[in-house]
Amino acid sequence: SDKKAYQETLQKLAGLFKSNFKKFTGYKIGNSSRLTEEILAAGPK
């Protein structure tokens, strides 16, 4: 069904976001990692 396909796609995209963003988890601008933390907080859980 469309709802099932939607949920599957949503889960897939969330997983791709998490996997792709892992390389940035330690990224800092100057001495601050605030921007990275905000992006992670706004991303999928």
C-alpha distance matrix in Angstrom:
0.0 3.8 5.5 5.3 6.3 8.6 10.1 10.7 12.3 14.2 15.6 16.6 18.4 20.1 21.3 22.6 24.4 26.0 27.1 28.5 30.3 32.1 34.9 35.7 35.9 39.7 40.3 42.9 44.5 48.1 48.2 45.1 41.6 40.5 38.2 36.4 36.0 34.6 32.0 30.9 30.8 28.6 26.2 23.2 24.3
3.8 0.0 3.8 5.4 5.1 6.0 8.6 9.8 10.4 12.0 14.2 15.1 16.2 18.1 19.8 20.8 22.2 24.2 25.5 26.5 28.2 30.3 33.0 33.5 33.9 37.7 38.0 40.5 41.8 45.5 45.7 42.6 39.1 37.9 35.5 33.9 33.6 32.0 29.4 28.6 28.5 26.0 23.7 21.0 22.5
5.5 3.8 0.0 3.8 5.5 5.0 6.2 8.6 9.9 10.4 12.3 14.2 15.3 16.4 18.3 19.9 21.0 22.6 24.3 25.5 26.8 28.8 31.8 32.1 32.1 35.9 36.4 38.8 40.3 43.8 43.8 40.6 37.1 35.7 33.6 32.0 31.3 29.8 27.4 26.4 25.9 23.7 21.5 18.6 19.7
5.3 5.4 3.8 0.0 3.8 5.4 5.2 6.2 8.6 9.8 10.6 12.3 14.2 15.3 16.6 18.4 20.0 21.3 22.6 24.2 25.8 27.4 30.4 31.2 31.1 34.9 35.6 38.3 40.1 43.6 43.5 40.4 36.8 35.8 33.8 31.7 31.1 30.0 27.5 26.1 26.0 24.1 21.5 18.3 19.1
6.3 5.1 5.5 3.8 0.0 3.8 5.5 5.1 6.1 8.4 9.9 10.4 12.2 14.1 15.3 16.4 18.2 20.0 21.0 22.2 24.1 26.0 28.7 29.5 29.9 33.7 34.2 36.9 38.6 42.2 42.4 39.4 35.8 34.9 32.6 30.6 30.5 29.3 26.5 25.3 25.7 23.5 20.7 17.9 19.3
8.6 6.0 5.0 5.4 3.8 0.0 3.8 5.5 5.2 6.0 8.6 9.8 10.5 12.1 14.2 15.3 16.4 18.3 19.9 20.8 22.3 24.5 27.2 27.6 27.9 31.7 32.0 34.5 36.0 39.6 39.8 36.7 33.2 32.1 29.7 28.0 27.7 26.3 23.6 22.7 22.8 20.4 17.9 15.2 16.9
10.1 8.6 6.2 5.2 5.5 3.8 0.0 3.8 5.4 5.0 6.1 8.5 9.9 10.4 12.2 14.2 15.3 16.5 18.3 19.8 21.0 22.7 25.8 26.3 26.1 29.9 30.6 33.2 35.0 38.5 38.3 35.2 31.6 30.6 28.6 26.6 26.0 24.8 22.4 20.9 20.9 19.0 16.3 13.2 14.2
10.7 9.8 8.6 6.2 5.1 5.5 3.8 0.0 3.8 5.4 5.2 6.1 8.7 9.9 10.6 12.3 14.3 15.5 16.5 18.2 20.0 21.5 24.4 25.4 25.5 29.2 30.1 32.9 34.9 38.4 38.3 35.4 31.8 31.2 29.1 26.7 26.5 25.7 23.0 21.3 21.9 20.3 17.1 14.0 15.0
12.3 10.4 9.9 8.6 6.1 5.2 5.4 3.8 0.0 3.8 5.4 5.0 6.1 8.5 9.8 10.4 12.2 14.2 15.2 16.2 18.1 20.1 22.7 23.5 24.1 27.8 28.2 31.0 32.7 36.3 36.6 33.7 30.1 29.5 27.1 24.9 25.1 24.1 21.0 19.9 20.8 18.7 15.6 13.0 15.0
14.2 12.0 10.4 9.8 8.4 6.0 5.0 5.4 3.8 0.0 3.8 5.4 5.2 6.1 8.6 9.9 10.6 12.4 14.3 15.3 16.4 18.6 21.4 21.8 21.9 25.7 26.1 28.7 30.4 33.9 34.0 31.0 27.4 26.5 24.2 22.2 22.0 20.9 18.1 16.9 17.4 15.3 12.3 9.6 11.7
15.6 14.2 12.3 10.6 9.9 8.6 6.1 5.2 5.4 3.8 0.0 3.8 5.5 5.1 6.2 8.6 9.9 10.6 12.2 14.1 15.4 16.8 19.9 20.7 20.5 24.3 25.2 28.0 30.1 33.5 33.3 30.4 26.7 26.1 24.2 21.7 21.4 20.9 18.1 16.3 17.0 15.6 12.3 9.1 10.1
16.6 15.1 14.2 12.3 10.4 9.8 8.5 6.1 5.0 5.4 3.8 0.0 3.8 5.5 5.2 6.2 8.7 10.0 10.6 12.1 14.2 15.7 18.4 19.6 20.0 23.7 24.4 27.5 29.5 33.0 33.1 30.5 26.8 26.6 24.5 21.8 22.0 21.8 18.6 17.0 18.4 17.1 13.5 10.9 12.5
18.4 16.2 15.3 14.2 12.2 10.5 9.9 8.7 6.1 5.2 5.5 3.8 0.0 3.8 5.4 5.0 6.1 8.6 9.8 10.3 12.0 14.3 16.8 17.5 18.2 21.9 22.1 25.0 26.7 30.3 30.6 27.9 24.3 24.0 21.5 19.1 19.7 19.0 15.7 14.6 16.2 14.4 10.8 9.0 11.6
20.1 18.1 16.4 15.3 14.1 12.1 10.4 9.9 8.5 6.1 5.1 5.5 3.8 0.0 3.8 5.4 5.1 6.3 8.7 9.9 10.6 12.5 15.5 15.9 15.9 19.7 20.3 23.0 25.0 28.5 28.4 25.5 21.9 21.4 19.3 16.8 16.8 16.4 13.4 11.7 13.0 11.7 8.0 5.6 7.9
21.3 19.8 18.3 16.6 15.3 14.2 12.2 10.6 9.8 8.6 6.2 5.2 5.4 3.8 0.0 3.8 5.4 5.1 6.1 8.5 9.9 10.9 14.0 15.2 15.1 18.8 19.9 23.0 25.4 28.7 28.5 26.0 22.2 22.4 20.6 17.5 17.7 18.0 15.0 12.8 14.7 14.2 10.4 8.2 9.4
22.6 20.8 19.9 18.4 16.4 15.3 14.2 12.3 10.4 9.9 8.6 6.2 5.0 5.4 3.8 0.0 3.8 5.5 5.1 5.9 8.4 10.1 12.4 13.7 14.7 18.1 18.7 21.9 24.0 27.5 27.7 25.4 21.8 22.2 19.9 17.0 17.9 18.2 14.7 13.3 15.8 14.9 11.1 10.0 12.1
24.4 22.2 21.0 20.0 18.2 16.4 15.3 14.3 12.2 10.6 9.9 8.7 6.1 5.1 5.4 3.8 0.0 3.8 5.5 5.2 5.9 8.6 11.0 11.3 12.2 15.8 16.0 18.9 20.9 24.4 24.7 22.1 18.6 18.6 16.2 13.5 14.5 14.4 11.0 9.8 12.4 11.4 7.8 7.7 10.3
26.0 24.2 22.6 21.3 20.0 18.3 16.5 15.5 14.2 12.4 10.6 10.0 8.6 6.3 5.1 5.5 3.8 0.0 3.8 5.5 5.3 6.3 9.6 10.2 10.0 13.7 14.8 17.9 20.4 23.6 23.4 20.9 17.2 17.6 15.9 12.6 13.1 13.9 10.9 8.6 11.4 11.5 8.0 7.5 8.7
27.1 25.5 24.3 22.6 21.0 19.9 18.3 16.5 15.2 14.3 12.2 10.6 9.8 8.7 6.1 5.1 5.5 3.8 0.0 3.8 5.6 5.5 8.2 10.2 10.7 13.9 15.1 18.6 21.2 24.4 24.3 22.3 18.7 19.8 18.0 14.6 15.6 16.9 13.8 11.7 14.8 15.1 11.7 11.2 12.2
28.5 26.5 25.5 24.2 22.2 20.8 19.8 18.2 16.2 15.3 14.1 12.1 10.3 9.9 8.5 5.9 5.2 5.5 3.8 0.0 3.8 5.7 6.8 8.4 10.2 13.2 13.4 16.9 19.0 22.4 22.8 20.9 17.6 18.7 16.4 13.2 15.1 16.0 12.6 11.6 15.0 14.8 11.7 12.2 14.1
30.3 28.2 26.8 25.8 24.1 22.3 21.0 20.0 18.1 16.4 15.4 14.2 12.0 10.6 9.9 8.4 5.9 5.3 5.6 3.8 0.0 3.8 5.4 5.5 6.8 10.1 10.3 13.6 15.9 19.2 19.4 17.3 13.9 14.9 12.8 9.5 11.3 12.5 9.4 8.3 12.0 12.2 9.6 11.0 12.7
32.1 30.3 28.8 27.4 26.0 24.5 22.7 21.5 20.1 18.6 16.8 15.7 14.3 12.5 10.9 10.1 8.6 6.3 5.5 5.7 3.8 0.0 3.8 5.4 5.4 8.4 9.9 13.4 16.4 19.3 19.0 17.3 13.8 15.5 14.2 10.5 11.9 14.0 11.6 9.6 13.2 14.4 11.9 12.8 13.4
34.9 33.0 31.8 30.4 28.7 27.2 25.8 24.4 22.7 21.4 19.9 18.4 16.8 15.5 14.0 12.4 11.0 9.6 8.2 6.8 5.4 3.8 0.0 3.8 5.8 7.4 8.0 11.8 14.6 17.4 17.5 16.4 13.4 15.7 14.3 10.8 13.1 15.4 13.0 11.9 15.7 16.7 14.6 16.0 17.0
35.7 33.5 32.1 31.2 29.5 27.6 26.3 25.4 23.5 21.8 20.7 19.6 17.5 15.9 15.2 13.7 11.3 10.2 10.2 8.4 5.5 5.4 3.8 0.0 3.8 5.5 5.0 8.6 11.3 14.3 14.5 13.0 9.9 12.1 10.5 7.2 10.0 12.1 10.0 9.6 13.3 14.4 13.0 15.2 16.4
35.9 33.9 32.1 31.1 29.9 27.9 26.1 25.5 24.1 21.9 20.5 20.0 18.2 15.9 15.1 14.7 12.2 10.0 10.7 10.2 6.8 5.4 5.8 3.8 0.0 3.8 5.6 8.7 11.9 14.6 13.8 12.0 8.5 10.7 10.2 6.5 7.9 10.9 9.6 8.1 11.4 13.4 12.3 14.3 14.6
39.7 37.7 35.9 34.9 33.7 31.7 29.9 29.2 27.8 25.7 24.3 23.7 21.9 19.7 18.8 18.1 15.8 13.7 13.9 13.2 10.1 8.4 7.4 5.5 3.8 0.0 3.8 6.5 10.2 12.1 11.1 10.2 7.4 10.6 10.9 7.9 9.5 12.8 12.3 11.3 14.3 16.5 15.9 18.0 18.2
40.3 38.0 36.4 35.6 34.2 32.0 30.6 30.1 28.2 26.1 25.2 24.4 22.1 20.3 19.9 18.7 16.0 14.8 15.1 13.4 10.3 9.9 8.0 5.0 5.6 3.8 0.0 3.8 7.0 9.5 9.6 8.7 6.4 9.5 8.9 6.7 9.5 12.1 11.4 11.6 14.7 16.3 16.0 18.7 19.5
42.9 40.5 38.8 38.3 36.9 34.5 33.2 32.9 31.0 28.7 28.0 27.5 25.0 23.0 23.0 21.9 18.9 17.9 18.6 16.9 13.6 13.4 11.8 8.6 8.7 6.5 3.8 0.0 3.8 5.9 6.1 5.3 4.5 7.8 7.9 7.3 9.8 12.0 12.3 13.2 15.5 17.2 17.7 20.8 21.6
44.5 41.8 40.3 40.1 38.6 36.0 35.0 34.9 32.7 30.4 30.1 29.5 26.7 25.0 25.4 24.0 20.9 20.4 21.2 19.0 15.9 16.4 14.6 11.3 11.9 10.2 7.0 3.8 0.0 3.8 6.0 5.4 6.4 8.4 8.0 8.9 11.6 12.9 13.4 15.1 17.2 18.3 19.3 22.6 23.8
48.1 45.5 43.8 43.6 42.2 39.6 38.5 38.4 36.3 33.9 33.5 33.0 30.3 28.5 28.7 27.5 24.4 23.6 24.4 22.4 19.2 19.3 17.4 14.3 14.6 12.1 9.5 5.9 3.8 0.0 3.8 5.6 8.2 10.3 11.0 12.1 14.2 15.8 16.7 18.3 20.0 21.5 22.6 25.9 26.9
48.2 45.7 43.8 43.5 42.4 39.8 38.3 38.3 36.6 34.0 33.3 33.1 30.6 28.4 28.5 27.7 24.7 23.4 24.3 22.8 19.4 19.0 17.5 14.5 13.8 11.1 9.6 6.1 6.0 3.8 0.0 3.8 6.8 9.2 11.1 11.9 13.1 15.2 16.7 17.6 19.1 21.1 22.4 25.5 25.9
45.1 42.6 40.6 40.4 39.4 36.7 35.2 35.4 33.7 31.0 30.4 30.5 27.9 25.5 26.0 25.4 22.1 20.9 22.3 20.9 17.3 17.3 16.4 13.0 12.0 10.2 8.7 5.3 5.4 5.6 3.8 0.0 3.8 5.5 7.7 8.8 9.6 11.5 13.3 14.4 15.5 17.5 19.0 22.2 22.7
41.6 39.1 37.1 36.8 35.8 33.2 31.6 31.8 30.1 27.4 26.7 26.8 24.3 21.9 22.2 21.8 18.6 17.2 18.7 17.6 13.9 13.8 13.4 9.9 8.5 7.4 6.4 4.5 6.4 8.2 6.8 3.8 0.0 3.8 5.7 5.4 6.3 8.8 10.2 10.8 12.3 14.5 15.6 18.7 19.1
40.5 37.9 35.7 35.8 34.9 32.1 30.6 31.2 29.5 26.5 26.1 26.6 24.0 21.4 22.4 22.2 18.6 17.6 19.8 18.7 14.9 15.5 15.7 12.1 10.7 10.6 9.5 7.8 8.4 10.3 9.2 5.5 3.8 0.0 3.8 5.5 5.1 6.2 8.7 9.9 10.4 12.3 14.3 17.5 18.0
38.2 35.5 33.6 33.8 32.6 29.7 28.6 29.1 27.1 24.2 24.2 24.5 21.5 19.3 20.6 19.9 16.2 15.9 18.0 16.4 12.8 14.2 14.3 10.5 10.2 10.9 8.9 7.9 8.0 11.0 11.1 7.7 5.7 3.8 0.0 3.8 5.4 5.1 6.2 8.6 9.8 10.6 12.3 15.9 17.2
36.4 33.9 32.0 31.7 30.6 28.0 26.6 26.7 24.9 22.2 21.7 21.8 19.1 16.8 17.5 17.0 13.5 12.6 14.6 13.2 9.5 10.5 10.8 7.2 6.5 7.9 6.7 7.3 8.9 12.1 11.9 8.8 5.4 5.5 3.8 0.0 3.8 5.4 5.2 6.2 8.6 10.0 10.6 13.8 14.9
36.0 33.6 31.3 31.1 30.5 27.7 26.0 26.5 25.1 22.0 21.4 22.0 19.7 16.8 17.7 17.9 14.5 13.1 15.6 15.1 11.3 11.9 13.1 10.0 7.9 9.5 9.5 9.8 11.6 14.2 13.1 9.6 6.3 5.1 5.4 3.8 0.0 3.8 5.5 5.1 6.1 8.6 9.9 12.8 13.1
34.6 32.0 29.8 30.0 29.3 26.3 24.8 25.7 24.1 20.9 20.9 21.8 19.0 16.4 18.0 18.2 14.4 13.9 16.9 16.0 12.5 14.0 15.4 12.1 10.9 12.8 12.1 12.0 12.9 15.8 15.2 11.5 8.8 6.2 5.1 5.4 3.8 0.0 3.8 5.4 5.0 6.2 8.6 12.0 13.0
32.0 29.4 27.4 27.5 26.5 23.6 22.4 23.0 21.0 18.1 18.1 18.6 15.7 13.4 15.0 14.7 11.0 10.9 13.8 12.6 9.4 11.6 13.0 10.0 9.6 12.3 11.4 12.3 13.4 16.7 16.7 13.3 10.2 8.7 6.2 5.2 5.5 3.8 0.0 3.8 5.4 5.1 6.2 9.8 11.6
30.9 28.6 26.4 26.1 25.3 22.7 20.9 21.3 19.9 16.9 16.3 17.0 14.6 11.7 12.8 13.3 9.8 8.6 11.7 11.6 8.3 9.6 11.9 9.6 8.1 11.3 11.6 13.2 15.1 18.3 17.6 14.4 10.8 9.9 8.6 6.2 5.1 5.4 3.8 0.0 3.8 5.4 5.1 7.9 8.8
30.8 28.5 25.9 26.0 25.7 22.8 20.9 21.9 20.8 17.4 17.0 18.4 16.2 13.0 14.7 15.8 12.4 11.4 14.8 15.0 12.0 13.2 15.7 13.3 11.4 14.3 14.7 15.5 17.2 20.0 19.1 15.5 12.3 10.4 9.8 8.6 6.1 5.0 5.4 3.8 0.0 3.8 5.6 7.9 8.1
28.6 26.0 23.7 24.1 23.5 20.4 19.0 20.3 18.7 15.3 15.6 17.1 14.4 11.7 14.2 14.9 11.4 11.5 15.1 14.8 12.2 14.4 16.7 14.4 13.4 16.5 16.3 17.2 18.3 21.5 21.1 17.5 14.5 12.3 10.6 10.0 8.6 6.2 5.1 5.4 3.8 0.0 3.8 6.8 8.6
26.2 23.7 21.5 21.5 20.7 17.9 16.3 17.1 15.6 12.3 12.3 13.5 10.8 8.0 10.4 11.1 7.8 8.0 11.7 11.7 9.6 11.9 14.6 13.0 12.3 15.9 16.0 17.7 19.3 22.6 22.4 19.0 15.6 14.3 12.3 10.6 9.9 8.6 6.2 5.1 5.6 3.8 0.0 3.8 6.5
23.2 21.0 18.6 18.3 17.9 15.2 13.2 14.0 13.0 9.6 9.1 10.9 9.0 5.6 8.2 10.0 7.7 7.5 11.2 12.2 11.0 12.8 16.0 15.2 14.3 18.0 18.7 20.8 22.6 25.9 25.5 22.2 18.7 17.5 15.9 13.8 12.8 12.0 9.8 7.9 7.9 6.8 3.8 0.0 3.8
24.3 22.5 19.7 19.1 19.3 16.9 14.2 15.0 15.0 11.7 10.1 12.5 11.6 7.9 9.4 12.1 10.3 8.7 12.2 14.1 12.7 13.4 17.0 16.4 14.6 18.2 19.5 21.6 23.8 26.9 25.9 22.7 19.1 18.0 17.2 14.9 13.1 13.0 11.6 8.8 8.1 8.6 6.5 3.8 0.0
